[in-house]
C-alpha cells in the first residue's frame, strides 16, 4: 500500500497544534522555536501525540493489529550503576511495539514506508535541523506466539528494561498479562481440549495450568495427578531433553516451580541442552536426598539458557547454513576448514530481540564475571559425555555495557562454532551419532568465586560432578 506524504504531514501538523494548545496557549510560532532549540519537554509532547496518531492509523488500516505500545529504551549504563530506569531526560524517537495476530509482509512493508515518509515530513515541516532522534520512527511487530511465550519484543511489553505504555487497543481484545501475574492468580482454570495437541500450546500456558493443579490440596487432586505428570513430561521434552532415559528420572524429581524457573531464565526457543539438563537435575536430587552437611555446601550458580533453536536462527540470518554438512566430509577437510568456520561465526550478528534479552541479562547480573558454556543436546548424555569436545569461554564482564555485550555475543558465537569442531564431529562419528540433529544450546553462568584486590579467583566448578551423579 502506498502512503500519501500528506498523511504524515497532517499527523505532524496535528501533533504540533495539540502541543501548542497545551504549552503555549495555541501559539504555534512559540512552540516551533522551542522545537528547533531541542527543548525536550516540547519535543516529547509532539512525539507522543504523533505516536498515538500513528498507532490508531495502523489499527485502522490492518484489522489483525490488536494493540500498540510505545516504549522508552532506558540507558543500560545507568541501570548497571543502579540508576532510575524511568524515561531519560533526552527524548528518543517514536518506538512502537505492534501486537498482531500473525505477521504479514504487507504490514511490514507498510511500516517501512511509514518510517521513510515520516522522515520526509519532518523535513517538509521545517524541523530537519532539530535533534535527529525525536521524530524518528522505529516499529517492532510481535505476533500472538511471541506475546503468549513472552519472547523477543513480546516480552518487552511488560519488561523493566523498556518503559512502555499502551497507546492504542482494539476493542474486545484483552491486554496480555505478565506471566508472573498469571501464575499468581488464585483462580486460574485452563482446559486443554482432548483433540488439541498440547505440544502446540505455549509453554507459559502449560506451566500456568500445572500450577493451577498444584494449588489443589493434595488429598483432592488424586484424579489430576496423571495429567500433572503429563504436563511435566511435555515441558521437560520441550525445554530440557527428549532423551527417554533422562525424562524417566526427571519427571519424578522436577517440580513445576523448577520448570517455571527454567522457562523464566531461557532466552529464545528450544531445549537448554545436556550440560544444563544434567546440572539442574543433579542439583534437584541433591537438594532432596543429600545430608545436611552436603546441602550446606551445595550452591547452583545463577544460570541462563540460550535455547537450542537459536543456533539455526543465528546461522540462517548470517548465511552459515552451508556448513551443516560438515559432519559428512572427509576428516582432513573437517580439520582444514574449521579455522574458517570460527572466523565466519565470530563475524555473525544476533537478532535484535535476542540482543535486547542479553542486555537485560547483563543488567540483572551487574559486573560479576560470566562463563559461557556449551550445552549440546548430546553433551553429558548417558553413555556419551562429550567431555572437552566443545568450547566454553570466560567473560570478565568488567567493561562498559556495550563492551560487555560484545564480549558475551562473541563468546556465544564461538561456542556455536565449536558445534562443528573436528574433535566433536569425529567423536560423534565414532559413536554412531553422526546423523543426530545436534543443535547447540548455551549455558551462561555467573562465576562463583571471591575478589582479591584486582583479581577474581573462581571456586572449583561442580558442573563436572553432575555428569556422573545420575550414573552413580
N, C-alpha and C positions, 0 to 999 in steps of 0.2 A: 504493500500500500504506500502511495506517495503522500507525504505530509506537506501541506501548503506552508510556506515560510510565514505567511500572515498569521497562521495559527499560533506559533510560538511567540511571534512578535506581540500578538494580542495578550497572550498569557503574561509576558514580562510587563507589558504596559499596565495590565490589571493589577498585578502584584505591587507595582510601584504606586498606583493610585491608592490602594488599600493602606500601604505603609505610610504614605504621605498624610492620609487622614488620621492614622494612629499616632504619628510622631510630630507632625508639623502642621496640624490643622488644615490639611489639604494642600499645602504649599509644595508642589512637585519640584519647583526650582531649588528650594532649600534641601529637599531630600536628595536630588541629583548631585548637589555639591557634596553632601555627606557621603554618598556612594563613591564618587570619584576620589574622595580622600581615603576611602577604605575603612570608614568607621564601622567597626564590627557589629555593633548593635543594629544598625540600619541595614547593613548587608545581610545579616542573618534574618531579619524580618522579611525582606524581599525574597530571599532564598526559600524560606519556609512556606510563604504563601504561594510561591511558584511550585514548590513540591506538591502542595495539596491539589493544585490545578492539574498538574501532570498525572498525579495518581488517579484522580477522578476520570481524566481522559482515557487512561489505559484501561480502567474498569469498564468504561462505556464502550470502547472500541473492541474489546476482547471479552466475551462472556465467560471464558474459563478462568479469568482473574478473580480470586476470592478476596484478597486483601493486599494492601500495600503498606509497608513500614518504612519510615525514614530513620536512618541511624547516623550516629556521630562517632566516627572512629576515634578512639582515645589514644593518647600518647603512651605507647608501650614503655618508653623510658621512664615516664613519670610514674606509671603504675609499679614498675620494678622497684622504684625508690620509695614506694609507699604513699604516693600522692593520691589525690582525689581522682576517681575515674569518671567524674561527670564531664559535661561538654567543655571543650577547651575555649580559651579566650578568643582565638582567631577563628573566623568562620571557615568551615570546609565547604566542599561543593555539595550538590544535591545527591545524596547517597540513598538509594531506594532498594528495598527488597520486595519483589513482586511474587506473591504466592499464587500459583496456578494449579489447576487440576493436573495438567500434564504440559510439558514443554512443547513448543512448536517452533518451527523455523520461521513461520510468519511473524510471530510475536518478537522473536529475536531480531529479525530484520527491521521491524518497526522501531524497536528500541534503539538499534544502531542509527537509524535515520534520525530519530528524535534527538539523540545526543549530538549529532552533527548540525542539525538545523538550529538547535538551541544556541550553539556557539556562534552561529551567524547572526542570530537575533541579538545576542549580546553586542556584537559589532554594530549592527544596524541601529540599536537604541542609543549607542554612544558610550558604552562602558568598556570598550575594548582595552582602554588603558587602566581600568580599575583592576584590583587584585584578581589574578587569573584563576583562582580556585572557587570563588564564592558562587558562581553561576554554572560551573561545570557539572555535567550530569553523569552519574555512574549508576547503572541499574543491574542488579543481580536477580536472576529468575530462579525460583525454587518450586519444586512440584510437591504433590501430596506425600510421596515417599520420603523425600528429604525432610519435610516438616514432621511427619509421623516418627521417623527414626532419629530426628534431631541431629542431622548430619550436614556438614558444609554450612551454607548460609541459612539453611533451615534451623540449625542450632542457634545461629547468631541472633535470631529474632528475640530470644529471651536470654542472651548471654551477656554477662557483665562486661565483656571486652568491648561490646558495642552498646552505646547509649541509644536505644531505639524507642520509637513511639509509633503508634498506629495513626496513619493519616487517611486511610480510606478502607472501607469494609463493605462487601456486598451484603445486602440484606438477606438474612436467613442462613448465612454461613457462620458457624461458631468459630470463635478465635481459638487457636491452639494453646493448650496449657503446657507449662514445662513438665517434664517427666517427673520431677520430684514432687510437684503439686499433685499430679495424678496418683503417684504411688502412695501419697499420704492421705488421700481421700478416704473417708471412713466407710463409704457405701458403694464401692465400685462393683459393677456386675457386667462382665463381658461374656457373651455367649458365642461360642465358636460353632457355626453350623457343621453338621456331620459331613456335608458334601463339599466343604471348603478346605482346601489344602492348608494345614497350619504352617507349612514352610513358606507360604506367601504372606502370612500375617507379620507386620512389623515386630521386631524383637521387643520394642518398648511395650507393645500391647500384650505380648505373651508374658512378659515379666509382671506387668500390671495385673493380668488375670491370675497368675500364680500367687502374687501377694494377696489377692482377694480370697483365695482358697486358704492360704496360711493363716489369715486372720480369723477363720472359723475355729472355734475351740476344738482341740484335738479329739475329744470324745464325740463330737458331732460331725466330723468330716471323713469318717471311715469310707463312705461311698465315693468320696472325691480323691482319695489317695492315689488310685491308678492314674487318674487324669493329671494330678500334680507330678507324678513320676514321668508321664509322657511329656509334659511341658519342660521338665528338667532336661530330658534326653534331647528334645528338639533344640533347646538353647545351647546345650553342650555341643551338639553336632554342628550347629550353625556358627557358633562363636569360638569354639575351642578346638575340637578334634572330631574327625569322622572315623577314627580307629575304634573298632568294636571292643577290643581289649581294654582300651582306655575308658570308653563310655561305661562299660560294665562296672568299673571301680568308681568312676567319678559320680555317677548318679546316686550312689549310696552316701557320699560324703558332702558334696556341694549343697549349700542352701540357696534359696532364691536370692537372699541378700548377697551371697558370694557372686552369683551370676549377674546380679544387678550392678555390683561394683565393677566387674569386668566390662560390662556394657558401657558404664559411665567413663571408664578410662581407655576405651578403644577409640582409635581415630580411623575413620573410613569404614569399609565393609570387609567381611570375610573373617577367617579364623585368626587366632592370635599365635598359632604355631606351637611346635613341640616343646621348645625350651620353656616358654611361658606356661604351657599346659602342665608340664612336669613340676615346675616350681610351685605353682598355685595349689595343685593337688597335694603335693608333699607337705606344704605349709598347713593346709586344712587338716590333714590326717594327724600331723604332729600336735596341732592345737587341740585336738580331741583326745589323743591317747597318750601323749608323752607325759612323763612325770613332771612335777613342778619345777625341778631344777633345770630341766631342758627347756621348759616353757619360759622360764625367767630369762634365758639367753637367746630365745628364738625371736628373730625380727625379719620381716619381709620388707625389702627396700620399697620405697614408693615407686610404683611401676605404671607405665603407659604402654599401649599396644597399638602398633600400626597394622591394621587388618591386611590379610593376605591378598585381597583383591587390588590393593593399591599398587602393587608392583607391576601388574599388567596395565593399569591406567598410566603409570609413570612411563613404562616402555612404549606404550602406544602413542602418547602425546609427544614423545621425543624421538619417534621414528626408530625405535630399537627392537621392534618385534622380529626383525630378520635374524636376530641372534638366537631365537628359540630352538633352532635345530642344532645348536652347538653340541648337544649331548650325543648326537648320532655321527659326528665327524671322527676322522681318524685321530688317534692320540696325539701325534705330532702337531696336527693342525690345531687341536684344542689348546695345546701349550703355547703355540706361536701366536694365536690370536687374542689370548687373554689380556695382554697389556693394552691393546686397542679397545677391548671391551671396557676395561677400567676407565680409560680416558673418556670414552663416549658417555658412560653412565655418570661420571662426575660432572660432565657438561650439561646434564639434563636439568629441566625445570619441573617444579611441582605445581599441581593445580592451585589456583588462588584460595579456594575454600580450605584446602589442606594446610596451606601456609598460615591461614588465619587460626586454625586449630593448634598448629605448632607454636605460633606466637603466644596463644593463651596458655599452652603448656609451660612455656618458659616464664611467663608471668607468674604462674602458680608456683613454680619451683624456686624462683628467685635466682641467686647466684651460686647455688650449690652445683658441684661437678656432676656430670652425667656420663653414663656408659651406654652406648648404642650397641645392642647385641643382635646377632642373627637369631631367628626363631623359625626355622623352616618347618614345613609340615611333617617331614620325616625325622627331624632332629630329636634326639633323646627319646626315640621310639623304642618299643620292645624289640630287642634283637639288633637294632641299628642305632648306635649312639651319635654318629657323625661328629665325634669329638675332634675339634681342631680343623674340621674341613671347611667351615665358613668363617667369616671375619667379624670381629667386634671392634669398636672404636671408642676411645675416651674423648670426652669433650670437657675442657676446663670450665667453660661457661662463665668466664670472668670478664668478657668484653662488654661493649655496649649492646643493646637489643639486636641490632642488625647483624653485628659480628657473631653473636651467639646463634642467631637463626641460621646464618650462612654456614657456620661450623656444623650445626645439627643436621641440616639438609644434606650437606656434603657427606657426613658420616652415614646417613641413611642410604644415599645413592651408592656409596662404596660397599655397603652391606648388601644392597640389591645386586651389585656387580658380582659379589662373591657367590651368588647362586650359580654362576657359570664358571666358577673357579675349577681348574683342572683336577685338583685333588678331590673335590666334591663330585664332579661328573664321573670320574673314573671309579670312585668308591661306589657310587650308585650302580655303575655298570657291573662291578664285581658282585654286588648283592642282588642282581636281577631287579633293580628298581629304576632302570633307565626310562621306562615308559610312563612312570608316575608323573602327574602334573604338579611339579614341585613349585608352589607359589610361596615365595619368601615373605613371612611376616617379620616384624621388627619389634624387639623388646627394648624400651627406653627406661632406664632406671637411674634414680638418684644414687650416687656413690656413697656408701656407708664408710665413714672414717672420721678422723679428727684433724683439726687445724693446728699446726705447729709453726708459728711465725708466718712466713710467706709460703709454707709448704702444706699440702694436704695429703695425709697418709691414709690410704684406704685400708679398711679391715679385710680379713680373709673372706673370700666370697663363698657363700653357701649354695650357689646355684648348682655347682657340680654335685653336691650332696643329693639334690633332688633327682639326679639321673638314676641313682641306684636304690633310693628308698622304696620305690614301688616294686622293685625286683627282689628286694631282700626278704 
